[in-house]
């Protein structure tokens, strides 16, 4: 991921973080199914998807509204995977879920974080989440850019293919082609709620 994108990663609103978690959760579940994982692991991927970035919430308070902290922000961004893991580790989540969360920013070529793992050292669930996380981020609006469409997002990911597990990436492409409409749109929900309230 480009550095300027990382700089904005901690500036999500809470709503955006929840929506992002839901989108990653749904996609990770479907990708697990496509990869013929047992149902239980597909559910665990869905859980990991919801909470994978929870470590950004305490971090966001340290950087919001302060443009002078750019270098420190980069460091904060890289702390969030470990912090998500630390927040959840003694709360009864499975090893599979915790490993998926802790390592969801590791890259296949060893350039990721927190531990610079590479290839099959990276837990399988984390390799799945990595792909879902990047795709959902690229296909969402951000304060500094509009959402990329599906095909552009996939092209951008192919440019960075060194980051991803090739076998999982091929299955992921099948999932997004079969289910092109996956964004969670709060606008529609808000209109529905208003309609209900007027009645
Ligand atoms: Fe993350």
Boltz pocket constraint, residues with backbone or C-beta under 6 A from the ligand:
constraints:
  - pocket:
      binder: B
      contacts: [[A, 52], [A, 53], [A, 80], [A, 81], [A, 104], [A, 105], [A, 133]]
      max_distance: 6.0
